[in-house]
């Protein structure tokens, strides 16, 4: 038992040793250290008194120290119940003031002592203090092994309270170089929050983590980083909102306002340490940061930190893929696609194909008709790996390929190409449906493509299957179903579907469905009901905005949601302007157009609506100017192209050739636009081509019978 006073470090987490090895570890039978010469050579003259006192104490242990050593022996043997019984016999409550006083006395700055300036008699040695602290820590570990986590945490807290009361401002570099006090304190500092966590008391765990971080306790960088990472993880996943301590609130407005912000700040500090190579790379830090920034919508910030990761952590392909995910989530699809093109570039030709990158590229391309051909390329790259992929990846590749074929058909100039792409689109999507029979996304894409090609019966069946698969929880599924019904001129049924969907959908989907309901009411020539629906829609948007402004820090409010609401608000004002224009209420129409332009001045539809207001007032020159502005913003905006042709037809026969060119351009962009066919028939009639006009009127009539009240996509 005399080994405890030799100053030799003891780590309780080492494998158990035999009692013989413990008994003969540092001292010979006569009580002298086998390494006394080495130890004494390190002592300074000013420490002679303390060393002499320590050696005397080594030869006679008191009751508490003997129990501490015996309890350590039982702990090493794995007898946790026995160890706990031994440790229970130590009256720590009575010893704590003496231990605190000893730490205060013996951790003063080391300097030559004046004659007679000796340590007062009766003060514990640092080795005795360390031995007792170790006993408390081993008691906590024994309680942990027995599943008594709350009691274990309370024992750890005794260690921290004892040491912190002696050194309240933190631990200097020179404290405890010749004893185990620092090591015991550090272990307790790390163990305490873990015990609270295991005990389910997360508030106390967070407080314990913060306690380890707010003062300089001399933890080495790697252990300090582990504490910071564990605190960040607890704040992120613990499910509790831990308020910032009052003493920290005096720091000003830059303090974290909630648990997520505090976790992000901790993780950003850790990422900086990794970048500066102060600590080793830890993949968990990036995983936590990616989650935290994703739930707060800060994808660009996440991309910046991915770019800062040192080379060799990720290979080039994974880094590009990670960055592409970040930028696509931030709405920067062009940047994401540029990164994904690198994956399929010449530099990666000799490497194994990275299927997730190709699938992500195909998905992004499927969302923009202008990238349809690039999407076909990405999808084909995946399909060519048929022997190496599972059915899910293959089904997704065929789905994206089918969608991209459909998009390519809508941007084609030649009718032959358009027909070919439309046929390939349906064939590929049907093949995807065979591969992924239970995949609702495939069914939705198939229903949308059939609707766009005006295969309304099949589209209706596909939409019903999709809604049934997702149990009616998808707003876009109900919207597609309602639009298909509206294309069949079943407006009442479509409105019933929308009313049912409003009770099931989320907030953003509800706003879109309200707008669809208003459009259906307009189609049924119910302007008053439509205006009331728009009033409700705008009121909900305003209420949602005020709620988010009030509780922004607590709300999980993504930028994409805010942009969606803003766009819906602008669309509602544009629709209202069109209603008032039809009713001849010019001032109300102008007011609504002004509201829409205040949200986004450079909106092609807002300028188109302004032009329609001028047309209703027979101000044709002003209308042409407004349509020209609309087309300068979006050259392929079909409604403005058709309206420009209408105005030109009203201006006289000299403008008819120009009007025809506008209408033909509109039909090139949208062959199913019945208004373009109608105006082309009127123009042909004005030119005297009656048979041609009759054909155009027939086409316009048939297309109008299958036209939805609003675009399918």
N, C-alpha and C positions, 0 to 999 in steps of 0.2 A: 504493500500500500504506500510505501514511501516514495514510489516513482512519481506520484502526483505532484510532488514539490520540486522535481528536478528541472522544471521549465521546459520539458520536452513536449512538443505539440501532440495532442491526441485527437484523432478524428473518429467520431463514433460511428460513421457510416462505413468504416473499413470492415472486412470480414472478421468474424469473431476469432480470437486467438486463445491459446491455452492459458490457464492460470499461471503455469510455470514461466511462460514467456513474458507475462506481465510482471511477475514478481522479480525477475532478473533483468528487466529491460534496461534500467539505468544505474541501479545501485548494487553494490556488492553486499555480502552478508553483514559486514561491519558498518553499514549505513553510509559509506562514502561513495560518491559517484564514480563510475568507471570512466567518465569523461570530465572529471573535475578539473584537470589541468587545462583542457580546452576551454571549459566554461569560465574558469577564473581568469584566463588570459584575455577575455573580452570585457572584464569589469574595469571600470575606471576607479580611481582612488576615491572619488566622491560617492561611490556606491558600496563602499566596503561595509558600512553599517547595515545597509539594507540586505546585502548578501549574507552577512553574518546572522542577521535575524532570521532569514529564510532557512538557512542550514539548521538553526536551532529548532525551528518549527518542523523541519523535515523529520526530526527524530521523535517528535511527540505530536500525534494528531489528536484533535479534539473529537467530540462525539459526532458533530455534524459532518466533519470531513471524512471520518471513518465510514459513516453511512453513505456519503457521496461515492466513495470508492467501491464499497460493496454493491451499491445500486448499479454502478457502471459495469461491474463484473456480471451481474445478473442480466443486464441489458445485452451485453455482448453474447451471452449464452442463448439469448432469445427468450428468456423467462420474463416476459413483460409484466405479468401479474406480480411476480416476486419483486421485480425491480420497482414497480410502483409502490408496493407495500414498504419497501426500504426507504424510498424517497419521501413517502408520506410522513416519516418520522422526523424529518428536518423541518424545523420551525422557521420557514423562510420569512414569514411576516415579521418575526422578531429580529431576524438577522438583516433585513433589508436596509434599515438605517445605518447599521455598522458597515455594510458593504458600500453604501453610497458614500459614507465618510471616508472609507479607505480609498475609494477611487478618486475622490476629490483630493485627498492628501498626497497620494502617490502618483497622480498624473499631472502635477504641476510641472512647469517648464524645467527641464533638467539644467541646473547650474551649480557651481561649487557652493557647498553649504558653509555658512559661517560656523565658527566653533560654538558648540552648544546648540546649534540649530538642527537637532535630530528629530526624527519622526516621533511623535508622542507615543508613549507606551500604550499597549492595548489596541493599536490600530492593526487591522488585518493586513497580511501581505497580499500582494496582487495575485500570488499563486493560490492563496486560500479563496480569494474572491472568485478567481477563474474556476476553481474546482466546484464551488457552490453554484455558479452560473451554469456550469456544465451539467450539474445535477438537475437543475430546473429544466434545462433543455432536454436532457434524457428522459425526464419525467413527462415532458410534453410529447416526445417521440413515442414513449410507451403508451400514452393515452391515445395517440394517433393510431398505433397498431391495434389497439383494442376498440377502435371506432368511436371514441369519445372526443369528437373534434372540438366541441365548444370548450370543454375543460382544457384541452390541449392549447387552444388559443389563449385562454386566460393565463396559463402558465408562461407562455411566450411573452405575454404582455407584462408580466412581472419583471422579466429580464430587461425589457425595453424601458419600463418605468424607472427601474433601479439605476441603469446606466445613464439615461437621459436626465434624470434629476441631478446627477453628478456633473454631467457635461452638457448643459442645455443648449449650447450654441453649436453643437456638432463636434466631430472628432478630428483632432489635428494629426499630422503625419506621424509624430513620434510616440503616440500613446500606445502602450501595451506591446512594445517590441519584444519584451522578454517574458510574456505570458500569453494565455489563451483567451483573454478577455475580449479582444477585438473579434476573434474568430467566432466565439460563442454569441456575441452580440449580432454579428452579421448573419449567422445562421438563424437566430431568432427573428431578425428583421425580415428574412425571406420566408420563414416558416409561418409566421403569424397570419398573413393574408390568405395563405393556402388553407390553413385550418378553418378560418372563418368561411371561406368559399365551400370547403367540404361540408361544413356545418349548415350551409344554406343561408348564412347571414351575410348577404352581399354588401349591404351598406357598411358594415364593420370591415369587410374585406377591402373595400375601396378606401376607407379611412386609413387602414393599415398600410396599403400601398402608397398613399399620399404621404404618410408619416415617414416612409423610407426615402422619399424623394425630396421633401421640402428642406432638409438640412444636410450638410456635408458629412455623411457618415463614413466616408473613406472606402466605399465599395469599389472594387476594381471595375473598369469600364464594361467588361462583359457581363458581370453580375448585375451591375446597375441597369444595363440595357435589358436584361431578362426581366427585372422588376418593372421597367417602363412598358415592355411588351405585354406582360401579364395584366397590368393595369388597363392598358388600351383594350385588350381582349375582353376583360370583365365589363368595361364601360360599353363596349359595342354589343356584346351578346348576353349580358347579364339580365336584361329586361327591367332594369331599375334606372330611375333618373336621379343620379347623385348630385345634390346641390353643391356648389362651390363653397368651401369654408368661408366664414365671415372675415377671417384675417386676410384671405386672398382677394376679397372683393374690393379692398382698398387700393388694389393695384391699378384700377381704372377700367375703362371700357374695353381694353384689349384682352381681358380674361375670358376664358371659354364660357359660353352662355348655356351650354348643355353638355351632356355626357358624350355625345357624338363629336362635338367640336373639340373637347378635351382629348378624346382618343385620337382624332386626326392630328392634333398638335404633337402629341407624344410620338406618333408614328412618323411624322415629318422630321422630328428631331432624330429619331433612330435612322431614318433614311440618309440624313446628312452625315451621321456618324459612319454609316456604311460607305458613303461616297468618299469620305476623308480617310477611310481605312482605320478608324479608331476602334471599330469592332468588326467581327467577322460577318460575312453575308449570311442572312437568315431569311429563307424563303417565306417563313410565316409572317414576317414584317410586311412584305409586299402583298401577301394574301389579305392580311387585315386591312392594309391601306386601300387595296383595290375594292374591297367590300365597302369600307367607310365612304370613300369618295363616290362610289357608284350609287349608294342609297341617298346621297346628297346631291347627285347630279353633276359633280365636279369632274367630268371625264377629261377635260383638257388638262387640268392640273395633274390627274393621274398619268396622262400621256407624257407630261414633262418629266415626271419622276421615273417613268419607264425608260425614257431616253437618257436619263442620268445614270442608269445602272451600268456598272463597269463592264467592259467586254469580257467575254468568256462565261459570264453568268448565264445568258441566253445565247443560243446560236442565232444567226441572222434571220432565219426563217421564223423562229418563234418570236423574236423581237418585233419583226414587221407585223406578224399576226396580232400580237398583243396591242401594238400601237394602232393597228387598223380597227380592232374592237373598240378601243377608246375613242377614236375620232368618229367612227360610225355612230356610237352611242351619243356623242356630242352633236350629231347632225351634220358633220363634215364628211359626207360620203365621198366627195371627190378626192379629198386627201387620203381617205381610207383605201379607195380604189387604186390610187397611185402607189401606195405601199404594197398592196396585194399584187399589182403587176410585177413588182420586183421578184415576188416568189416564183412567178412563172417565167422569169427572164432567163437570159442565157447564162448568167452567173450561177444559177441553181440547177442547170440542166443535168449535171452529174449526180446531184443529190436525190435522196428519196423524195417522191412527191408528197407535199404537205396537204393532205385532203381537207382539213378544216379551213385552210386559207382559200382553196378553190371554191369550197361551198359558201364561205362568207362572201367572196367576190361575186359568185352567181346570185346570191341573195340580194346584195346591194344593187347589182345591175338589173335585177328583176323589178326593182322599185322605180326605175327611170327608163322610159322607152328610148331615150337617146343613147343608152348603153346596152341596148338589147343584143347587139351582135357580140360585144365583149362578154355578156352573160352567157351566150350560147357557147363561146369558147371555154369559159370556166367550167360550165356544166359538162361539156364534152370531155374535158380533161379528167373529171371524176369518173364518168361513165366508162372511159377507156381502161380504168383500173378495175374492171368488173370482178376479176378473180380474187382481188385482195380486199374487197369491201363487204360489209354486212348489208343486210337488206334495208336497214334504216337509211344509211348514207346513200344507197343506190336510189331509194324512193325519193329522197330529198333532191338528188341531182336531177332526176327526171321531172320533178315538180318545177324546179327553177328553170329547166330547159323549156318546158311547156309554156311557162309564163313569159319567158324571154322571146319565144317564137311568136306568141300573141302580141307582145309589145312591138316586135319587129314588123308585124303585119300592119300595125297602126301608123307606122312612120314610113311605110313603103310608098313609092311613087307609082310603080307599075302595078296594074291589076293582077297580072299573072303571078308576080311575086307575093302580093298580098294573099291571094287565094292559096298559094302553096304554104305560106307560113301559118295561115289559119288552120289548114288541114293538119300540118305537123304539130301545131299546138294542141289540138284536141287529141290526136293520136298519142302524143307523149304524156299528156295529163291522164288519159285513160290507162296508160301503161303504169304510170305512177300509182294510180288508184288500185291496180291489181297487186302491186308490190306492197304498198302500205294500206291494207284494207281498212284499218281502223284509224288512219291518220286524218283528223278533221281538216288540217290545213290543205291537204291535197284535194279534199272534197270541196272546200271553199274556192280554191283556185279553179277547179273544174267548173263549178257553178258560175263563177264570174266570167270565165271565158265563153261559156255557152250563152250567157246573158248578153255579152258584148256582140256575139255573132247572131243574136236574136233567135237562138234556139230556146224559146222561153219555157216550154214544157219541161225540157230536160234540166234547164237552169233551176226551175222551181223544185224539182225532185232533189237536185244536188243541194240546194239551200236548205230544204227540209231535213235531209240527212245530216248536214253539218250542224244545224241547230239541235237536232236530236243527240248527236254525239257529244256536243259540249254542254248538254243539259240546259240549253237556253240562256247561258250566262254571257254570251258574246253579243255585244251591240251591233257589230258589223254583220253578223249572221242575220239578225232580224232586219237590219237595214237592207241587205241584199234581197231578202224575201219580200219586203215591202216594195222595193223598186221593181222587182219582177212582176208583182201583182199590178203595180201602176202601169207597167208596160203593156199589160193585158187589159188596161182600162178598168180595172177593178179597184177603184179609188177607195170605196168604203171599206173593203176588206183590207186594203193596205193600211188605212188609218187605224183599223182595229188592231192589226199586228203591231203598229207603232205604239199604241196605247198600252198594249200588253208588255211590250219591251221596255217601256219607260219605268215600269215597276221592278224590272229585273236588272237593268243596266247600271253601271257606275256613273259618276258625275259627268265625266267628259263624254261618254257615250250618250248620256241623257240629253246633253245640250245639242248634240248632233241630231238625235232623234226628234227633239222638239222642232228643230229647223225643218226636218223632213215632214213632220206633221203639218207645219204651216204651209209648206209648198203643196202638199196634198190638198189642203183646204183651198188654196188658190186655184188648183186644177178643177176643183168642184164648184168654182165661182162663189166662194164664201169669203170675201175679203175682210169682213168685220171679224169673223172668227180667226182668220189668219193674223190680223193685226194684234188681236188679244194674245195669241200664242207667241208672237214675237215679243210682246211686252213681258210675258212671263220669262221668256228666254233671256232677254236683256237684264231683267231683275235678278235672275239667278246668277248670271255672270258677274254682275256688280256685287252681289252678296258674297260670292266665292272670292272675289278679289279682295274685298274688305276683310274677310276672315283670314285669308292668307297673309295680308299685310299686318294684321294684329298678332297672329301667332306664327309668324314666319319661322322663328327659330325652332319651334316644336313641330312644325308641319313638315312632312316629307314631300315637298312640293318641287317637282322637276321643272326645268326650264321648258321642256317640250310641252308640258301641260299648260303652262302660261301662254306659250305661243299658240297652242291650239285654241284656247279660250279667246285670245285676241283676234285670231282669224275668224272664228265663229261670230264674234261681235261685229266685225266689219261686214261679214256676209249678211248678217241680219239687217243692218242698216241699208245695205244695197238692195236687199229684197223689199224692204219697206219703201224705199224710194221708187222701185218699179211698181209697187201696188198703188202708191199715191199718184204716180204718173198715169196709170191706167184709169184712175178715178178722176183725173183732171185737177188734182189738188197740187198746183205747182209749188206753192210755198213750202208745204210739208215735204214734198219730194226734194226740193233744194236743201232743206234742213237736214234730211236724212243722208243725202249725198255728202254734205259737208261733214257730218259725223263720221261717215266712212273714210273720207279723205284725211280727217284728223288722226285716225288710227294708222293709216298707211297712205301717204299721199300718192306714191307711185304704184298704184294698183290699176291694172288694165281694166278690171271690171268696173271700178268706180268711175273711170273716165268714159267707159262704154255706157254706163247708166246715165251719166251727164248728157251724153250724146242723144240717148233715147228721149230724155226730157226735152231737149231742143227740138227733136223731130216731132214730138207731140205738140209743140208750140209752133210748128212749121218754120222754125229757124234752121234751115238746112245748111247754110254755110257754117254757122256755129257748130252744128252737129258734126259736119265733116272734120272740123278742127279737133273736136273732142275724140272722134274715132281715130284720127291720125295720131293723137297723143297716146291713145290706148295701144295702137299698133306699134308705136315707137318703143313702148315698154315691153310688149310681147308680140312680135311680128306674126306669130301663128295663132293668135287669139281669134278663133273662128267666128264668134258672135259679132265682133267688130268688123270683120271682113264682110260678112253677109249684110250687116247694117249699112256699111259704106256703099255696097252695091245697090241697096234699096234707095238710098238718098240720090245716088247718081242717076238711077232710073227716073226719079222724080224731076230731075233737072233738065231733061230733054233728050231727044234722040241722039245728039252728038256724043253723049256720055255712055251710050249703050255698049259699045265695044269694051270700054274700060270696066263697066259693070260686069260684063260677061267674064272678063279675065279674073276679076275678084271672086266671082261665084265658082269658077272652075278651080281656083286655088283653094277655096273653102272645101269643095268636094274632094280634092286631093288629100287634104288634111283629115277630113271627116266625111267619108262616103255615106254615112247614115244620117246626115243632117237634113231633116225634111224641109226646114226653112230655106236652105240653099236650093233644093230641088224645086220648091214652090216658086221662088223668085226667078229661077232659071226658066221655068215654064212661062211666067208672066213676061219675061224678057223676050222669049221666043215668040209669044203671041204678039207682042208689040212689033216684032220684026216681020210678022206675017207667016212664020213657020208653025202652022196650026197643028200638024201631025206630031211634030217634035214637041210642041208645047203640051199636047195631050199625054205623051209618054212621060214627060217630066211631072205633070200633075198626078199621074197614076203612081209614079214612084214616090212622090211626096205624100200622097194619101196612105199608101201601104206602110211607109216608114213611120208616119205619125201614129198609126194604129199600134205600132210596137215600140213607141218611144217612151222611155221612163220619164217621170217628172223631173228627174235630176240625173246627172251622169252616173253611170255604174261605178266608175273608178276615179 
